[in-house]
Amino acid sequence: MTSWEAAALRDDSGTLPASEFTRRSKSVTITGSRDVDRETARCLFEQNLSSLLHQGRTWLVGTARGIDQWALEWLRDHNEICWAVVPYTLRDQPRSVQSRLEEVDRVVELQLPRRKSAGAFRNRYMVELSQIVFGFWSGKGGSTIKTLRHALRKQREVHGIPVSSSAATE
């Protein structure tokens, strides 16, 4: 772990230390591909996540298009506690994302330096806070698979859900 990664996990960084969070909450991370349309995502969530609703869980989600954006919407529709985790700051998010973030219960700003690895670190951070990790993967890109592998190494309950290529948008 680099020094900036370690700093993001300390109390003085403005983020909640993973050990403190997991002692207090049942938590679930949702991650997934960016090329999944809204209807497909909502159907997948109903099939795979509905049994976890209304149990006082905290849901951790990134802010990318696709699975992340549809998960934030679906969770809010079900009045779930939802935290959006951003690698930089809220101010650094595009306006379209900022408007979505007004609906979540908390925005966790990791305040990481602008590096290619910031998104991967954000995903590992969410895994550290979670007991269960769901990854919805269309077969494109590798960050979802990397996140699921990290969750397995951390001995989390892991659910890898394939999204058929016909259901994913181009």
N, C-alpha and C positions, 0 to 999 in steps of 0.2 A: 504494500500500500504506500503510495507516495505521500509526501507531507501534506499536500493540498487535500487529498482524500481523507487523511486522518483528521485534518482540521474541520472538515465538513461533518464529522461525527461527534465533535466536542460540543459541550454545552454553549460555549461562547460564540459559536458560529450562527446561532439563531435557529438551528434545527434540533429536533428532539433526538437524543441518543437512542440507538436501536434497542439497547437493553432495557431502558426505561419504558419505551413504548410497548414492547412485547409483554412486559409484566402486567400492563394495564388493559390490554385490548386483544380481542380476537380480530385478526386482520387478514385481508386478502389483497393480493396484487393482481391486477389485470394488465397484461401486455399483449401486443400483437402487431400484425401486419398493417401497413398503411393503405393497402389497396383493397380493403374490404368495404363494400357498400353498406349503407345504413340498414336496409331490410335484412340482409344476410346476417349482419352483426347482431341485430336485435333478436333474430330467430335463434342464433347460437347462444346468446345470453339467456334467453328463456329456457332453452334446453339444458344448459350447463350450470347456470348460476342461480336460478329461481329458488332452489332448495336452501340456499344460504341467506336469502333475504329475511329481513325483520327479526334478526337475532342479535342486534346490537353490535354488529361488526363495523369496523372501519375499513373502507375500500381505498386502496392506493392506486392511482392511475397517472400515467404521463399525460402529455398534452399534444401529441402528434395527431395528424389526421388519421382517419381510419378507425381501427379498433379503439384507440384511446378516446377520440372524440365521441364515438357512439357509446362507449361505456360510461363516460361522464353523464351523457344525456339520459341513458337508460337508468342509471343508478339514481339520478335526481328525480326521474319520473316515479321511482319507487320509494322516495323519501329516505334513502340510505345515507349514512354518514360517509362523505366522500372527500378525500384529500387529493389534490393534484400536486404532483412533485415535478418541479422545474429545475433543470440543471443550473440555470443562471438566476435571474431575478424576474419578478412579475413584469417590471418595466421593460425587460428585454423580449417579452413575448409579443408576437404579432397582434394587431388589434382584434382580429377574429378570435384568437385564443383568449385574449384578455376578457372579452365579453362572456365567453363560456365560463371563465374562472370566477366571475361574479356569483355564480350559482353554487359553487362548492363550499364545503364547510371550512376548509383550510387550504391555503396554498403554502407548500413547503418550498422555500427558495434555497437551493443548495449553494448558491453564490460561487459556483466553480469558475475557474479561469476558462476562457474560450479555447477549448481544445477539442480535437476530434473525439477523444475518449469521454467527454462529459456526459453524453447520452448513456453510454455503457455504465458509467459510474452511477448515474441516476437510477438505472435499472437495478444494479446491485444493491443500492441503498434501499430501494423499495422491498427487495427480497429480504434484506436484513430485518426489516420491520414486520414482515409477514409470517404467518403460520401456513398459509395456503397461497400457491401461485398458479394462475391460469394464463396460458399462452395460446393465443389463437393465431395460427400460422398458415399463410397461403402458399408457402414454399419459396417465396421471394425474399431476399435479404436474410441476414443472419442474426440480427440482434435479438429476436424473439427466442431462437434456439439457444443462443449464448446465455440469455437470461434464465431459461429453463434448466440448462446444465448447471449454472451457478446455484440455482435453487436446490437441485438434487445434491450438489456437494455440501450445501448447508443443511441438508436433511429436512427440507420443507416438504409438505404435501404438494405434489406437482401434478398439474393436469395440462397436457399438451393436446390441444384440440385442432385437428386439421381443418382448413377451410378449402373446399374444393376450388380448383382453378376456374371453373365455370362460374362460381359464385363471386369470385373476386373481380373487381373492376380493373381495367388496364391503366 
